[in-house]
Amino acid sequence: MFVDGEGMTDVLIVGAGPAGSHLAYLLAEQGLQVTIIDKQAFPRAKVCGGGLSRKAMNLLDFDLGPAMHQEIGGAILNYRNRDAIIKEIEPMAACTVVRSEFDKLLLDRACAKGARFLAETAFIDATESADAVSVVTSQGTLRCRLLLAADGAASAVRNKLFGKDLVAYVPALEAMVWPAEGVLERFGARALFDFDGMPRGYGWIFPKRDHFNVGVYSPFGGTALRQHLDRFTAAYASLQQPLRVEYQGYIIPLKNRRNVFQRGRVWLLGDAAGLAEALFGEGIYFALKSATIAARAIAADGIGASVADSGLYSRLLRRELLPELRAAAWMARLIYRFPKLAFSHLVLNQHINHDFAGLISGQMGYRHCLFKTAVGFPRWLLPSKAPESGGNPS
Ligand SMILES: Cc1cc2nc3c(=O)[nH]c(=O)nc-3n(C[C@H](O)[C@H](O)[C@H](O)COP(=O)(O)OP(=O)(O)OC[C@H]3O[C@@H](n4cnc5c(N)ncnc54)[C@H](O)[C@@H]3O)c2cc1C
């Protein structure tokens, strides 16, 4: 328990996931006094496939060291474990991490820069005055000039201060599968995406150092996820007769219904702001990107009076992030509403699938890919190259 009302911190960040810790690092680097609170002690588990795209790694731009479980050099794109297309992506498309380790690494990096971390300190409520925010936590009251909410998909800050219906989300379910000896080595350094993994959605298999992360997701939501996950895993030899399996599910926030990201001295970031993308359910990149945008807005405006009114953070998000998220949502609608058609005409089509694979690494933006898919429409009708199914290790 800290002393109530003890002093004033420049910024108080709620939530030490990727958005919160990366922002803490960037603001500490600017020389601001940064306090970051989390309701949990670290390291803590987080439900997540742990797929980190190269564009996310580029934003961090430091060596992940042992937190990197597997470099991902390509993608296996298929439909119910048939017609596999194997796309090698150079340089490394992505890597896999385990979130307890990855998030601790980001938090330690922020603390090493000078941020102060208060563990097991939950946000409860906040009131804003002309020049400060008074924040009630489970450990007492803190005061800050800016309150930055990075407390995840079910954000308590958002629910309290922005209303309970601001963000729309869908469920996702994953299993951690510890396979028999030699199976991971045979699977290799690729991530697998199955466009029939779940109705109007997909299934993934991401290899880690000692297990697979396997999951299903649909941007349209859905029920009976456990049944879909069981049907999906049953199609893959690598996932049969495992040594151990653990299931866990959570929500992915796909839309900020009113595009409201800040109110005075309180800003929303990452999942709390509803900033995951709809096509793959990727959220870490967008959490990190919202942190870099917030840090830029603060660097431009400072944390004085103008920061509450300028709206720069929201304008930058609308300009740099929302168009990509909207294009991802259009692509998700197109692909998952007609998965068989989309798979045979987009994914199996060598004229298009290279771009599609580029989305996974970030070499291709969603807007660009959507545009090329639309203008290349007549080419969809060209005969597809024979599926490169040889060597599919799944
Ligand atoms: C099944 C599943 C699989 C996924 N797979 C991937 C993937 O492979 N790749 C990818 O990029 N994205 C994936 N995502 C999405 C990704 O996990 C999120 O988008 C990402 O974690 C968002 O980061 P964040 O920092 O905004 O929030 P979080 O990582 O959720 O961090 C929020 C933090 O806030 C803390 N907190 C919550 N409430 C409070 C409170 N009241 N007071 C104080 N602290 C609080 C929490 O303890 C937590 O530490 C997946 C999501 C799911 C559900």
The ligand as an SDF file (V2000), in Angstrom:
LIG
                    3D

 53 58  0  0  0  0  0  0  0  0999 V2000
   -6.9780  -16.2930  -27.9970 C   0  0  0  0  0  0  0  0  0  0  0  0
   -6.2160  -15.0440  -28.4220 C   0  0  0  0  0  0  0  0  0  0  0  0
   -5.1110  -15.1700  -29.2600 C   0  0  0  0  0  0  0  0  0  0  0  0
   -4.4130  -14.0090  -29.6780 C   0  0  0  0  0  0  0  0  0  0  0  0
   -3.3000  -14.1770  -30.4750 N   0  0  0  0  0  0  0  0  0  0  0  0
   -2.6150  -13.0810  -30.8940 C   0  0  0  0  0  0  0  0  0  0  0  0
   -1.4270  -13.2310  -31.6690 C   0  0  0  0  0  0  0  0  0  0  0  0
   -0.9720  -14.3410  -31.9530 O   0  0  0  0  0  0  0  0  0  0  0  0
   -0.7870  -12.1030  -32.0890 N   0  0  0  0  0  0  0  0  0  0  0  0
   -1.2520  -10.8460  -31.7850 C   0  0  0  0  0  0  0  0  0  0  0  0
   -0.6480   -9.8600  -32.2180 O   0  0  0  0  0  0  0  0  0  0  0  0
   -2.3550  -10.6870  -31.0080 N   0  0  0  0  0  0  0  0  0  0  0  0
   -3.0420  -11.7680  -30.5360 C   0  0  0  0  0  0  0  0  0  0  0  0
   -4.1310  -11.6020  -29.7200 N   0  0  0  0  0  0  0  0  0  0  0  0
   -4.5090  -10.2380  -29.3010 C   0  0  0  0  0  0  0  0  0  0  0  0
   -3.5180   -9.7240  -28.2400 C   0  0  0  0  0  0  0  0  0  0  0  0
   -3.4310  -10.6410  -27.1740 O   0  0  0  0  0  0  0  0  0  0  0  0
   -3.9570   -8.3560  -27.6880 C   0  0  0  0  0  0  0  0  0  0  0  0
   -4.3740   -7.5490  -28.7680 O   0  0  0  0  0  0  0  0  0  0  0  0
   -2.8350   -7.6680  -26.9240 C   0  0  0  0  0  0  0  0  0  0  0  0
   -2.5100   -8.3850  -25.7630 O   0  0  0  0  0  0  0  0  0  0  0  0
   -3.2380   -6.2220  -26.5400 C   0  0  0  0  0  0  0  0  0  0  0  0
   -2.2560   -5.6640  -25.7140 O   0  0  0  0  0  0  0  0  0  0  0  0
   -2.6250   -4.5450  -24.6350 P   0  0  0  0  0  0  0  0  0  0  0  0
   -1.3400   -4.0760  -24.0710 O   0  0  0  0  0  0  0  0  0  0  0  0
   -3.5470   -3.5470  -25.2380 O   0  0  0  0  0  0  0  0  0  0  0  0
   -3.4910   -5.3020  -23.5050 O   0  0  0  0  0  0  0  0  0  0  0  0
   -3.1290   -6.5820  -22.6250 P   0  0  0  0  0  0  0  0  0  0  0  0
   -2.0270   -7.3470  -23.1950 O   0  0  0  0  0  0  0  0  0  0  0  0
   -4.4340   -7.2950  -22.4180 O   0  0  0  0  0  0  0  0  0  0  0  0
   -2.6440   -5.9770  -21.2350 O   0  0  0  0  0  0  0  0  0  0  0  0
   -3.5450   -5.3740  -20.3550 C   0  0  0  0  0  0  0  0  0  0  0  0
   -2.9580   -5.3620  -18.9520 C   0  0  0  0  0  0  0  0  0  0  0  0
   -3.8370   -4.5950  -18.1220 O   0  0  0  0  0  0  0  0  0  0  0  0
   -3.9620   -5.2150  -16.8600 C   0  0  0  0  0  0  0  0  0  0  0  0
   -5.2430   -4.7940  -16.2750 N   0  0  0  0  0  0  0  0  0  0  0  0
   -6.4860   -5.1610  -16.6380 C   0  0  0  0  0  0  0  0  0  0  0  0
   -7.4000   -4.5490  -15.8620 N   0  0  0  0  0  0  0  0  0  0  0  0
   -6.7170   -3.7900  -14.9770 C   0  0  0  0  0  0  0  0  0  0  0  0
   -7.1020   -2.9200  -13.9140 C   0  0  0  0  0  0  0  0  0  0  0  0
   -8.4000   -2.7140  -13.5820 N   0  0  0  0  0  0  0  0  0  0  0  0
   -6.1370   -2.2920  -13.1960 N   0  0  0  0  0  0  0  0  0  0  0  0
   -4.8070   -2.4800  -13.5050 C   0  0  0  0  0  0  0  0  0  0  0  0
   -4.4040   -3.2960  -14.4960 N   0  0  0  0  0  0  0  0  0  0  0  0
   -5.3350   -3.9370  -15.2340 C   0  0  0  0  0  0  0  0  0  0  0  0
   -3.8910   -6.7030  -17.1690 C   0  0  0  0  0  0  0  0  0  0  0  0
   -3.4710   -7.4420  -16.0270 O   0  0  0  0  0  0  0  0  0  0  0  0
   -2.8590   -6.7290  -18.3080 C   0  0  0  0  0  0  0  0  0  0  0  0
   -1.5510   -6.9400  -17.8070 O   0  0  0  0  0  0  0  0  0  0  0  0
   -4.8410  -12.7220  -29.2610 C   0  0  0  0  0  0  0  0  0  0  0  0
   -5.9470  -12.6130  -28.4080 C   0  0  0  0  0  0  0  0  0  0  0  0
   -6.6280  -13.7500  -27.9830 C   0  0  0  0  0  0  0  0  0  0  0  0
   -7.8120  -13.6090  -27.0560 C   0  0  0  0  0  0  0  0  0  0  0  0
  1  2  1  0
  2  3  1  0
  2 52  2  0
  3  4  2  0
  4  5  1  0
  4 50  1  0
  5  6  2  0
  6  7  1  0
  6 13  1  0
  7  8  2  0
  7  9  1  0
  9 10  1  0
 10 11  2  0
 10 12  1  0
 12 13  2  0
 13 14  1  0
 14 15  1  0
 14 50  1  0
 15 16  1  0
 16 17  1  0
 16 18  1  0
 18 19  1  0
 18 20  1  0
 20 21  1  0
 20 22  1  0
 22 23  1  0
 23 24  1  0
 24 25  2  0
 24 26  1  0
 24 27  1  0
 27 28  1  0
 28 29  2  0
 28 30  1  0
 28 31  1  0
 31 32  1  0
 32 33  1  0
 33 34  1  0
 33 48  1  0
 34 35  1  0
 35 36  1  0
 35 46  1  0
 36 37  1  0
 36 45  1  0
 37 38  2  0
 38 39  1  0
 39 40  1  0
 39 45  2  0
 40 41  1  0
 40 42  2  0
 42 43  1  0
 43 44  2  0
 44 45  1  0
 46 47  1  0
 46 48  1  0
 48 49  1  0
 50 51  2  0
 51 52  1  0
 52 53  1  0
M  END
$$$$
